[in-house]
């Protein structure tokens, strides 16, 4: 398996729009641009008229920031004992480690959860 740079959004858009003109076959377009049929079909399926729909979701940074209110809400829910770390992680889309860290830092004041 080779590691190549992803196509930028402008190129992906150009390829999808070219495919949608029906002037070229999938095979022709893939040969011209050196992409797989799977990539072209995925881009075409995801394209909804906006460039952002062509972003490669696997390359989006996984580092998220959560508002102070969200952190507080998660910690307070965890401390009720009604939810596990895993349940809250799924519910709020954050990792178990973050929740655990927030819980340790929380001293009863909202500001203790500032990063």
Backbone torsions as a table, in degrees:
resi	resn	phi	psi	omega
1	UNK	NA	135.3	-179.2
2	UNK	-103.9	155.9	-178.1
3	UNK	-111.4	106.9	-178.9
4	UNK	-116.7	158.7	179.3
5	UNK	-71.9	142.8	178.5
6	UNK	-71.5	154.7	176.4
7	UNK	-72.6	142.3	178.0
8	UNK	-72.1	166.5	-175.0
9	UNK	-62.3	-37.4	179.8
10	UNK	-62.3	-42.3	179.5
11	UNK	-67.0	-42.8	178.1
12	UNK	-60.2	-43.0	179.1
13	UNK	-62.0	-45.2	178.7
14	UNK	-58.9	-43.7	-179.2
15	UNK	-65.2	-45.8	-179.3
16	UNK	-63.6	-44.5	-179.9
17	UNK	-65.4	-36.9	176.3
18	UNK	-63.5	-43.3	178.1
19	UNK	-61.4	-40.9	-177.3
20	UNK	-72.0	-14.0	176.1
21	UNK	-73.3	-18.9	-179.1
22	UNK	66.2	15.6	178.4
23	UNK	-79.9	-23.3	-178.0
24	UNK	-126.5	153.6	176.3
25	UNK	-80.2	163.2	177.0
26	UNK	-57.8	-44.5	-178.6
27	UNK	-60.0	-42.7	178.7
28	UNK	-61.5	-48.3	-178.0
29	UNK	-62.9	-44.1	-179.9
30	UNK	-63.3	-37.6	178.1
31	UNK	-67.9	-41.7	-179.5
32	UNK	-62.9	-44.9	-174.4
33	UNK	-97.1	-5.6	178.9
34	UNK	66.9	39.3	178.4
35	UNK	-116.6	163.4	177.6
36	UNK	-83.6	157.2	176.7
37	UNK	-62.6	-35.0	-179.9
38	UNK	-61.6	-41.3	179.3
39	UNK	-64.3	-47.4	-179.9
40	UNK	-60.1	-44.2	-178.8
41	UNK	-66.7	-37.3	178.3
42	UNK	-65.9	-45.1	179.0
43	UNK	-62.2	-42.7	-179.5
44	UNK	-64.2	-42.6	179.6
45	UNK	-64.3	-40.3	-176.5
46	UNK	-78.4	-23.9	-173.9
47	UNK	-68.6	123.2	-178.8
48	UNK	-122.8	19.2	-180.0
49	UNK	102.1	-7.9	178.7
50	UNK	-116.8	145.5	178.6
51	UNK	-62.1	-35.6	-176.8
52	UNK	-63.3	-23.2	178.5
53	UNK	-70.3	-13.3	179.1
54	UNK	-96.6	1.6	179.1
55	UNK	-65.3	143.6	177.3
56	UNK	-79.8	108.0	-174.0
57	UNK	-63.5	-25.8	-178.9
58	UNK	-74.5	-15.3	-178.3
59	UNK	-101.5	2.6	177.1
60	UNK	-73.9	136.6	-178.9
61	UNK	-56.8	136.5	179.7
62	UNK	-88.6	-4.4	178.8
63	UNK	-82.4	117.8	-179.2
64	UNK	-118.3	155.2	173.1
65	UNK	-112.9	139.9	-178.6
66	UNK	-114.3	141.7	-178.8
67	UNK	-64.6	158.3	178.7
68	UNK	-59.4	-40.1	179.4
69	UNK	-64.6	-38.4	178.4
70	UNK	-65.9	-45.2	178.6
71	UNK	-58.8	-45.1	179.9
72	UNK	-62.4	-45.1	-180.0
73	UNK	-60.1	-44.3	-179.6
74	UNK	-63.2	-46.6	-179.1
75	UNK	-62.4	-45.2	-179.4
76	UNK	-64.5	-39.7	176.4
77	UNK	-64.3	-41.2	178.9
78	UNK	-62.9	-40.6	-177.9
79	UNK	-72.0	-14.8	174.8
80	UNK	-70.7	-21.5	-178.8
81	UNK	85.0	-1.0	-179.2
82	UNK	-81.1	-19.5	-176.2
83	UNK	-128.2	145.2	174.6
84	UNK	-88.1	166.4	176.3
85	UNK	-57.9	-42.1	-179.0
86	UNK	-62.5	-44.3	179.7
87	UNK	-61.3	-43.5	179.1
88	UNK	-69.2	-34.6	177.2
89	UNK	-61.0	-44.6	178.9
90	UNK	-68.3	-44.0	-177.0
91	UNK	-63.6	-39.4	-175.3
92	UNK	-105.2	-4.6	177.5
93	UNK	71.2	28.2	177.2
94	UNK	-119.6	164.0	-176.3
95	UNK	-82.9	156.3	-178.8
96	UNK	-59.0	-39.1	-179.9
97	UNK	-61.0	-38.6	179.1
98	UNK	-64.8	-46.0	-179.7
99	UNK	-61.2	-43.2	179.5
100	UNK	-61.8	-43.1	178.9
101	UNK	-64.0	-43.1	178.5
102	UNK	-61.9	-41.1	-178.8
103	UNK	-62.9	-41.7	179.8
104	UNK	-66.7	-37.1	-178.0
105	UNK	-75.7	-25.4	-173.1
106	UNK	-69.0	121.5	-179.4
107	UNK	-116.7	18.6	-179.9
108	UNK	100.9	-10.2	177.6
109	UNK	-113.0	144.5	-179.1
110	UNK	-61.3	-38.5	-177.7
111	UNK	-65.4	-19.2	179.5
112	UNK	-68.4	-14.4	-179.2
113	UNK	-94.6	1.9	175.9
114	UNK	-67.9	143.4	-179.5
115	UNK	-102.7	NA	NA
